[in-house]
């Protein structure tokens, strides 16, 4: 009889430990998702800061030349894509 009580106690302890671990894993997953969301918010804010900086500084300040050049190239590709889209619309 003592063996059954001992076995029952061990099973109960294992179950409680498993429940606690599952709860911890659930909280960890939620926190990870929260961090992904916050990182996206941070990217959005950085993008807005960058946009305002470029608007306030149309000429590249010292040390920003390469980034301004990259931005100009991106703008050219966007303009070319938009022009091609308009051409395709006109063809149909």
TIMI-2910 file (N, C-alpha, C, CB; in pm, 1 decimal, decimal comma, always signed):
<rs>
+----------+----------+----------+----------+----------+----------+----------+----------+----------+----------+----------+----------+------+
!      n_x !      n_y !      n_z !     ca_x !     ca_y !     ca_z !      c_x !      c_y !      c_z !     cb_x !     cb_y !     cb_z ! resn !
+----------+----------+----------+----------+----------+----------+----------+----------+----------+----------+----------+----------+------+
!    +81,2 !   -118,1 !     +0,0 !     +0,0 !     +0,0 !     +0,0 !    +86,8 !   +126,2 !     +0,0 !    -93,1 !     -1,1 !   +119,5 !  Unk !
!   +195,9 !   +121,2 !    +73,3 !   +286,5 !   +235,1 !    +80,5 !   +346,4 !   +265,0 !    -55,9 !   +397,4 !   +209,1 !   +182,3 !  Unk !
!   +367,2 !   +159,0 !   -135,7 !   +423,1 !   +178,7 !   -269,4 !   +326,8 !   +258,7 !   -357,1 !   +454,5 !    +42,9 !   -335,0 !  Unk !
!   +196,7 !   +228,6 !   -344,4 !    +96,6 !   +300,5 !   -424,5 !    +92,3 !   +447,8 !   -385,7 !    -43,0 !   +237,0 !   -406,7 !  Unk !
!   +100,6 !   +476,6 !   -257,4 !    +99,6 !   +616,3 !   -211,9 !   +223,9 !   +689,2 !   -263,2 !    +92,9 !   +623,5 !    -56,8 !  Unk !
!   +336,1 !   +618,8 !   -256,5 !   +461,3 !   +678,1 !   -303,9 !   +454,9 !   +702,3 !   -454,7 !   +581,4 !   +586,8 !   -269,2 !  Unk !
!   +403,7 !   +604,9 !   -528,3 !   +389,2 !   +616,6 !   -672,1 !   +291,5 !   +728,5 !   -707,6 !   +342,4 !   +483,9 !   -731,8 !  Unk !
!   +183,0 !   +734,8 !   -634,2 !    +83,3 !   +840,2 !   -655,4 !   +143,3 !   +977,8 !   -629,1 !    -38,9 !   +817,8 !   -564,9 !  Unk !
!   +222,0 !   +988,0 !   -525,0 !   +286,9 !  +1114,2 !   -490,0 !   +385,9 !  +1155,9 !   -597,9 !   +358,1 !  +1102,3 !   -354,8 !  Unk !
!   +463,2 !  +1059,1 !   -649,1 !   +559,7 !  +1089,4 !   -755,6 !   +488,2 !  +1133,5 !   -882,7 !   +648,2 !   +967,0 !   -784,7 !  Unk !
!   +378,5 !  +1065,4 !   -916,8 !   +301,1 !  +1101,6 !  -1036,2 !   +244,8 !  +1242,7 !  -1022,1 !   +186,4 !  +1000,4 !  -1059,9 !  Unk !
!   +194,5 !  +1272,7 !   -903,4 !   +139,4 !  +1406,8 !   -878,1 !   +249,1 !  +1512,4 !   -892,2 !    +75,4 !  +1414,3 !   -736,4 !  Unk !
!   +364,6 !  +1485,1 !   -836,4 !   +476,8 !  +1580,0 !   -845,0 !   +521,3 !  +1601,0 !   -989,4 !   +595,4 !  +1530,4 !   -761,0 !  Unk !
!   +526,9 !  +1491,1 !  -1066,6 !   +564,5 !  +1502,0 !  -1207,5 !   +461,2 !  +1582,6 !  -1286,2 !   +580,6 !  +1362,5 !  -1269,4 !  Unk !
!   +334,3 !  +1559,1 !  -1257,0 !   +227,2 !  +1633,3 !  -1324,1 !   +236,2 !  +1781,2 !  -1292,5 !    +89,9 !  +1579,2 !  -1283,1 !  Unk !
!   +254,5 !  +1813,6 !  -1166,5 !   +267,2 !  +1954,8 !  -1127,0 !   +390,0 !  +2019,1 !  -1189,6 !   +274,3 !  +1967,3 !   -974,4 !  Unk !
!   +498,7 !  +1945,8 !  -1197,0 !   +620,6 !  +1998,4 !  -1259,4 !   +596,5 !  +2021,1 !  -1407,6 !   +740,2 !  +1902,0 !  -1238,2 !  Unk !
!   +527,1 !  +1927,8 !  -1471,4 !   +495,5 !  +1942,9 !  -1613,9 !   +405,4 !  +2061,8 !  -1639,2 !   +429,7 !  +1817,0 !  -1667,3 !  Unk !
!   +306,5 !  +2080,8 !  -1554,0 !   +216,2 !  +2196,0 !  -1568,0 !   +294,0 !  +2325,7 !  -1551,6 !   +101,2 !  +2189,0 !  -1464,5 !  Unk !
!   +382,6 !  +2328,8 !  -1452,3 !   +463,9 !  +2449,1 !  -1429,8 !   +554,0 !  +2477,8 !  -1548,8 !   +548,6 !  +2433,6 !  -1303,3 !  Unk !
!   +612,0 !  +2373,8 !  -1604,4 !   +700,8 !  +2390,4 !  -1719,8 !   +621,4 !  +2437,7 !  -1840,9 !   +774,2 !  +2258,2 !  -1752,1 !  Unk !
!   +502,6 !  +2381,1 !  -1861,0 !   +417,6 !  +2423,0 !  -1972,8 !   +378,5 !  +2569,8 !  -1958,1 !   +291,3 !  +2334,7 !  -1981,1 !  Unk !
!   +347,0 !  +2611,4 !  -1837,0 !   +312,5 !  +2751,3 !  -1810,8 !   +431,7 !  +2841,8 !  -1841,7 !   +267,4 !  +2769,9 !  -1663,8 !  Unk !
!   +550,0 !  +2799,6 !  -1799,5 !   +671,3 !  +2877,3 !  -1827,4 !   +695,6 !  +2889,0 !  -1977,8 !   +793,3 !  +2812,7 !  -1759,3 !  Unk !
!   +677,2 !  +2777,2 !  -2049,0 !   +696,9 !  +2779,0 !  -2194,2 !   +593,8 !  +2869,7 !  -2261,2 !   +687,9 !  +2636,0 !  -2252,0 !  Unk !
!   +470,5 !  +2866,4 !  -2212,2 !   +366,1 !  +2953,9 !  -2266,4 !   +399,0 !  +3100,6 !  -2245,2 !   +231,9 !  +2921,9 !  -2202,5 !  Unk !
!   +445,2 !  +3132,4 !  -2125,3 !   +483,5 !  +3270,8 !  -2097,1 !   +602,9 !  +3312,6 !  -2181,6 !   +515,8 !  +3288,4 !  -1948,5 !  Unk !
!   +697,0 !  +3221,9 !  -2198,8 !   +814,5 !  +3251,0 !  -2280,3 !   +774,0 !  +3278,2 !  -2424,7 !   +914,6 !  +3134,7 !  -2274,0 !  Unk !
!   +683,2 !  +3197,4 !  -2478,1 !   +636,2 !  +3218,3 !  -2615,2 !   +564,5 !  +3351,9 !  -2628,6 !   +543,1 !  +3104,3 !  -2657,8 !  Unk !
!   +482,2 !  +3386,6 !  -2531,0 !   +410,8 !  +3514,8 !  -2534,2 !   +509,1 !  +3631,3 !  -2529,8 !   +311,6 !  +3524,8 !  -2416,3 !  Unk !
!   +608,0 !  +3621,9 !  -2444,1 !   +707,7 !  +3728,4 !  -2434,8 !   +787,1 !  +3740,7 !  -2564,6 !   +802,7 !  +3702,4 !  -2317,2 !  Unk !
!   +817,3 !  +3627,4 !  -2627,1 !   +888,8 !  +3630,7 !  -2755,4 !   +804,3 !  +3700,7 !  -2861,6 !   +924,9 !  +3487,4 !  -2801,6 !  Unk !
!   +675,2 !  +3669,9 !  -2866,4 !   +585,9 !  +3736,8 !  -2961,2 !   +575,9 !  +3886,0 !  -2931,0 !   +446,3 !  +3672,8 !  -2957,8 !  Unk !
!   +568,8 !  +3919,9 !  -2803,3 !   +565,5 !  +4061,4 !  -2765,1 !   +691,3 !  +4132,4 !  -2813,2 !   +551,1 !  +4076,2 !  -2612,4 !  Unk !
!   +806,8 !  +4065,9 !  -2800,1 !   +932,2 !  +4126,8 !  -2844,7 !   +934,9 !  +4146,1 !  -2994,8 !  +1050,2 !  +4042,0 !  -2801,9 !  Unk !
!   +881,5 !  +4051,1 !  -3070,1 !   +875,2 !  +4065,5 !  -3215,9 !   +792,8 !  +4189,1 !  -3250,9 !   +814,0 !  +3938,2 !  -3282,2 !  Unk !
!   +681,3 !  +4205,8 !  -3182,7 !   +595,6 !  +4322,0 !  -3205,9 !   +667,9 !  +4451,4 !  -3169,8 !   +465,9 !  +4309,7 !  -3125,0 !  Unk !
!   +736,2 !  +4452,6 !  -3058,9 !   +809,1 !  +4572,6 !  -3016,1 !   +924,4 !  +4603,5 !  -3111,2 !   +862,3 !  +4554,9 !  -2872,9 !  Unk !
!   +990,4 !  +4500,6 !  -3163,7 !  +1098,6 !  +4523,0 !  -3259,8 !  +1043,9 !  +4584,2 !  -3388,7 !  +1172,3 !  +4390,9 !  -3290,4 !  Unk !
!   +925,5 !  +4542,5 !  -3430,1 !   +861,8 !  +4602,8 !  -3547,1 !   +826,8 !  +4749,2 !  -3518,9 !   +734,9 !  +4523,7 !  -3586,6 !  Unk !
!   +778,8 !  +4776,9 !  -3397,8 !   +750,8 !  +4915,6 !  -3359,7 !   +877,4 !  +4999,6 !  -3363,8 !   +688,5 !  +4921,6 !  -3219,8 !  Unk !
!   +986,8 !  +4941,6 !  -3315,3 !  +1114,9 !  +5012,7 !  -3314,9 !  +1159,1 !  +5043,1 !  -3458,0 !  +1223,1 !  +4929,8 !  -3241,7 !  Unk !
!  +1145,8 !  +4946,1 !  -3549,0 !  +1181,6 !  +4967,9 !  -3689,3 !  +1098,1 !  +5080,8 !  -3749,3 !  +1162,4 !  +4838,4 !  -3770,6 !  Unk !
!   +969,0 !  +5081,9 !  -3716,3 !   +879,6 !  +5186,0 !  -3768,0 !   +924,3 !  +5323,8 !  -3718,3 !   +733,0 !  +5158,3 !  -3725,3 !  Unk !
!   +959,3 !  +5332,9 !  -3591,2 !  +1003,4 !  +5460,3 !  -3534,5 !  +1135,7 !  +5503,7 !  -3596,4 !  +1017,1 !  +5449,6 !  -3381,8 !  Unk !
!  +1230,6 !  +5409,9 !  -3610,1 !  +1357,6 !  +5443,2 !  -3675,3 !  +1334,5 !  +5492,2 !  -3817,7 !  +1451,4 !  +5321,5 !  -3676,2 !  Unk !
!  +1244,6 !  +5427,9 !  -3888,8 !  +1215,3 !  +5469,6 !  -4026,4 !  +1158,8 !  +5611,8 !  -4028,0 !  +1115,6 !  +5371,5 !  -4093,1 !  Unk !
!  +1071,2 !  +5641,0 !  -3934,7 !  +1013,4 !  +5775,8 !  -3928,0 !  +1120,4 !  +5879,4 !  -3892,9 !   +899,2 !  +5780,3 !  -3824,1 !  Unk !
!  +1209,1 !  +5844,7 !  -3800,8 !  +1320,1 !  +5934,5 !  -3765,5 !  +1406,7 !  +5958,6 !  -3888,9 !  +1405,9 !  +5874,7 !  -3648,9 !  Unk !
!  +1439,9 !  +5851,3 !  -3960,6 !  +1522,9 !  +5863,9 !  -4080,7 !  +1456,6 !  +5950,1 !  -4186,0 !  +1553,2 !  +5727,1 !  -4138,4 !  Unk !
!  +1327,2 !  +5931,2 !  -4206,0 !  +1253,5 !  +6009,6 !  -4304,8 !  +1257,0 !  +6158,4 !  -4268,3 !  +1107,4 !  +5960,0 !  -4315,1 !  Unk !
!  +1232,7 !  +6189,2 !  -4142,7 !  +1235,4 !  +6329,3 !  -4098,8 !  +1376,2 !  +6388,0 !  -4110,4 !  +1185,4 !  +6340,9 !  -3953,6 !  Unk !
!  +1478,0 !  +6305,9 !  -4081,4 !  +1615,7 !  +6352,3 !  -4091,1 !  +1649,0 !  +6389,9 !  -4235,2 !  +1712,8 !  +6244,4 !  -4039,9 !  Unk !
!  +1611,4 !  +6302,3 !  -4329,2 !  +1640,6 !  +6328,4 !  -4470,7 !  +1563,2 !  +6450,8 !  -4519,6 !  +1605,6 !  +6205,0 !  -4557,3 !  Unk !
!  +1438,6 !  +6464,7 !  -4475,8 !  +1360,3 !  +6582,3 !  -4514,8 !  +1424,3 !  +6710,6 !  -4461,1 !  +1215,3 !  +6569,8 !  -4463,6 !  Unk !
!  +1477,3 !  +6704,1 !  -4340,0 !  +1540,6 !  +6821,5 !  -4279,3 !  +1680,4 !  +6846,5 !  -4335,3 !  +1548,2 !  +6804,7 !  -4128,1 !  Unk !
!  +1742,2 !  +6744,5 !  -4393,4 !  +1878,7 !  +6754,4 !  -4446,5 !  +1881,1 !  +6699,5 !  -4589,1 !  +1980,2 !  +6677,0 !  -4355,6 !  Unk !
!  +1830,4 !  +6774,5 !  -4687,2 !  +1824,8 !  +6722,3 !  -4823,8 !  +1963,7 !  +6695,2 !  -4883,6 !  +1749,9 !  +6819,9 !  -4912,2 !  Unk !
!  +2063,4 !  +6767,9 !  -4839,7 !  +2201,4 !  +6740,2 !  -4881,8 !  +2263,2 !  +6649,6 !  -4775,2 !  +2285,9 !  +6874,3 !  -4900,6 !  Unk !
!  +2336,5 !  +6551,1 !  -4820,8 !  +2393,6 !  +6453,3 !  -4727,7 !  +2494,4 !  +6517,8 !  -4634,1 !  +2459,8 !  +6339,2 !  -4804,4 !  Unk !
!  +2469,9 !  +6509,2 !  -4503,0 !  +2570,5 !  +6555,7 !  -4407,2 !  +2693,1 !  +6464,0 !  -4411,6 !  +2511,3 !  +6560,6 !  -4263,4 !  Unk !
!  +2801,1 !  +6512,1 !  -4358,1 !  +2924,5 !  +6434,0 !  -4358,1 !  +2900,6 !  +6297,6 !  -4293,5 !  +3036,9 !  +6509,8 !  -4284,0 !  Unk !
!  +2946,2 !  +6194,4 !  -4362,3 !  +2931,1 !  +6058,9 !  -4310,9 !  +2805,5 !  +5988,4 !  -4358,3 !  +2931,9 !  +6061,9 !  -4163,2 !  Unk !
!  +2717,8 !  +6060,1 !  -4427,5 !  +2591,2 !  +6001,3 !  -4472,9 !  +2584,4 !  +5986,8 !  -4624,6 !  +2474,8 !  +6085,8 !  -4425,0 !  Unk !
!  +2689,3 !  +6020,9 !  -4694,2 !  +2689,2 !  +6020,0 !  -4839,7 !  +2650,3 !  +5886,0 !  -4900,3 !  +2823,4 !  +6058,9 !  -4889,5 !  Unk !
!  +2708,3 !  +5778,7 !  -4851,0 !  +2678,9 !  +5645,9 !  -4906,5 !  +2532,3 !  +5609,1 !  -4886,2 !  +2769,1 !  +5539,5 !  -4841,8 !  Unk !
!  +2480,3 !  +5642,7 !  -4770,7 !  +2339,5 !  +5611,1 !  -4743,9 !  +2246,9 !  +5694,8 !  -4832,4 !  +2306,4 !  +5634,8 !  -4595,2 !  Unk !
!  +2280,3 !  +5821,1 !  -4851,8 !  +2200,3 !  +5906,5 !  -4939,8 !  +2207,4 !  +5854,6 !  -5083,6 !  +2249,2 !  +6053,7 !  -4932,8 !  Unk !
!  +2324,6 !  +5806,5 !  -5125,0 !  +2338,7 !  +5748,9 !  -5259,6 !  +2251,5 !  +5624,1 !  -5274,4 !  +2487,0 !  +5714,0 !  -5288,6 !  Unk !
!  +2250,9 !  +5539,7 !  -5172,1 !  +2166,1 !  +5420,3 !  -5174,7 !  +2018,8 !  +5460,0 !  -5184,1 !  +2190,3 !  +5333,4 !  -5049,0 !  Unk !
!  +1981,6 !  +5561,3 !  -5108,0 !  +1843,8 !  +5608,8 !  -5109,7 !  +1806,6 !  +5661,7 !  -5248,1 !  +1823,5 !  +5718,1 !  -5003,6 !  Unk !
!  +1897,8 !  +5734,2 !  -5311,5 !  +1872,1 !  +5786,9 !  -5446,0 !  +1854,7 !  +5673,1 !  -5546,3 !  +1987,0 !  +5879,7 !  -5490,6 !  Unk !
!  +1936,7 !  +5568,9 !  -5535,2 !  +1924,3 !  +5453,1 !  -5624,2 !  +1790,4 !  +5382,1 !  -5604,0 !  +2040,0 !  +5354,9 !  -5600,6 !  Unk !
!  +1750,0 !  +5368,2 !  -5481,0 !  +1621,0 !  +5305,0 !  -5450,8 !  +1507,6 !  +5386,5 !  -5510,1 !  +1601,5 !  +5289,6 !  -5298,4 !  Unk !
!  +1515,0 !  +5519,0 !  -5493,8 !  +1411,3 !  +5606,9 !  -5549,2 !  +1404,8 !  +5593,7 !  -5701,3 !  +1438,0 !  +5753,8 !  -5509,7 !  Unk !
!  +1521,6 !  +5582,2 !  -5767,4 !  +1524,7 !  +5564,0 !  -5913,4 !  +1453,9 !  +5434,3 !  -5952,6 !  +1670,9 !  +5562,8 !  -5965,2 !  Unk !
!  +1483,3 !  +5325,8 !  -5880,3 !  +1421,0 !  +5197,1 !  -5913,1 !  +1269,8 !  +5201,8 !  -5890,4 !  +1483,5 !  +5084,3 !  -5828,8 !  Unk !
!  +1227,8 !  +5267,4 !  -5784,6 !  +1084,4 !  +5281,1 !  -5757,5 !  +1017,4 !  +5359,9 !  -5869,3 !  +1060,5 !  +5350,4 !  -5621,1 !  Unk !
!  +1079,9 !  +5469,5 !  -5909,8 !  +1024,1 !  +5550,8 !  -6018,8 !  +1016,3 !  +5471,3 !  -6148,7 !  +1108,7 !  +5677,3 !  -6040,1 !  Unk !
!  +1120,4 !  +5395,3 !  -6178,7 !  +1120,5 !  +5313,4 !  -6299,7 !  +1010,2 !  +5207,9 !  -6293,3 !  +1257,7 !  +5246,0 !  -6319,2 !  Unk !
!   +992,5 !  +5145,4 !  -6178,9 !   +887,2 !  +5045,4 !  -6163,1 !   +748,5 !  +5108,2 !  -6180,2 !   +898,3 !  +4977,8 !  -6025,6 !  Unk !
!   +729,5 !  +5226,0 !  -6121,4 !   +600,5 !  +5295,1 !  -6134,6 !   +572,8 !  +5332,5 !  -6280,3 !   +598,1 !  +5421,5 !  -6046,4 !  Unk !
!   +676,9 !  +5377,9 !  -6349,4 !   +660,7 !  +5413,1 !  -6490,5 !   +622,6 !  +5289,2 !  -6571,0 !   +790,5 !  +5476,2 !  -6546,7 !  Unk !
!   +687,3 !  +5177,3 !  -6543,5 !   +655,9 !  +5053,7 !  -6615,5 !   +513,9 !  +5007,5 !  -6584,6 !   +756,4 !  +4943,4 !  -6579,2 !  Unk !
!   +471,3 !  +5020,0 !  -6460,4 !   +334,1 !  +4984,8 !  -6421,7 !   +234,6 !  +5068,9 !  -6500,3 !   +312,7 !  +5004,6 !  -6269,7 !  Unk !
!   +262,0 !  +5198,3 !  -6511,3 !   +172,8 !  +5287,2 !  -6587,0 !   +170,0 !  +5247,7 !  -6734,0 !   +217,1 !  +5434,2 !  -6572,6 !  Unk !
!   +285,2 !  +5210,9 !  -6789,7 !   +289,8 !  +5165,3 !  -6929,2 !   +204,1 !  +5040,5 !  -6947,8 !   +435,1 !  +5136,7 !  -6972,3 !  Unk !
!   +214,4 !  +4947,2 !  -6855,1 !   +137,3 !  +4824,5 !  -6864,1 !    -11,9 !  +4851,6 !  -6852,1 !   +181,3 !  +4726,8 !  -6756,9 !  Unk !
!    -48,0 !  +4946,0 !  -6768,2 !   -189,7 !  +4983,5 !  -6755,3 !   -241,8 !  +5044,9 !  -6884,0 !   -209,3 !  +5081,7 !  -6639,1 !  Unk !
!   -157,8 !  +5127,5 !  -6946,7 !   -199,3 !  +5192,8 !  -7071,2 !   -212,5 !  +5093,5 !  -7185,0 !   -100,2 !  +5301,5 !  -7109,5 !  Unk !
!   -136,4 !  +4984,5 !  -7182,7 !   -141,3 !  +4883,5 !  -7287,8 !   -270,4 !  +4801,0 !  -7282,3 !    -20,5 !  +4791,5 !  -7276,7 !  Unk !
!   -329,3 !  +4791,1 !  -7168,8 !   -449,9 !  +4707,7 !  -7155,5 !   -576,3 !  +4785,0 !  -7182,6 !   -457,1 !  +4647,2 !  -7017,5 !  Unk !
+----------+----------+----------+----------+----------+----------+----------+----------+----------+----------+----------+----------+------+
</rs>
